Amino acid sequence: MKDGRDAIVELLYTYAERIDLGDFEGVADLFSHGAITGDDDTVICEGREAVLAMYTGATRRYPDGTPRTKHVTTNAIVDVDEDAGTATCRSYFTVLQEVKGAVALQPVISGRYHDRFERADGEWRFTTRKMIPELIGELGHHLLYPYAR
């Protein structure tokens, strides 16, 4: 059995892997009991169906079914309260993208995640992911809408 810290880090990496594979159903599964907020704590979407709708409606996918990205998550600072079954994590993200014939490999956005987790039935899960974008590049090939800074 993984300790809480290992389970939390695995959730961070699972999110990145699923979004890069274009597996928005799998991303939504991670938030079945959670919400995604903006940097001002405004809830953007909450629950599986709302998260699925957000990623499907916002993220461009290419003929291979992926967004042609690599979400790199680093600098994870994890704080676990095993007795309470809660945890928090602060981490950095950098999204790289390459679209053959259109965009050379480049970072398109980076910032921080502030995540909250709970343990239910022995499994850790997201309760909140706060997305804090800080450095914004060319998102026209990544998002389906113009990104307002």
Stockholm file with secondary structure:
# STOCKHOLM 1.0

chainA/1-149         MKDGRDAIVELLYTYAERIDLGDFEGVADLFSHGAITGDDDTVICEGREAVLAMYTGATRRYPDGTPRTKHVTTNAIVDVDEDAGTATCRSYFTVLQEVKGAVALQPVISGRYHDRFERADGEWRFTTRKMIPELIGELGHHLLYPYAR
#=GR chainA/1-149 SS CCCHHHHHHHHHHHHHHHHHTTCHHHHHHHTTTCEEECTTCCEEEESHHHHHHHHHHHBCCCTTSSCSEEEEEEEEEEEEETTTTEEEEEEEEEEEEEETTTEEEEEEEEEEEEEEEEEETTEEEEEEEEEEEEEECCCTTTBSSCCCC
#=GC SS_cons         CCCHHHHHHHHHHHHHHHHHTTCHHHHHHHTTTCEEECTTCCEEEESHHHHHHHHHHHBCCCTTSSCSEEEEEEEEEEEEETTTTEEEEEEEEEEEEEETTTEEEEEEEEEEEEEEEEEETTEEEEEEEEEEEEEECCCTTTBSSCCCC
//
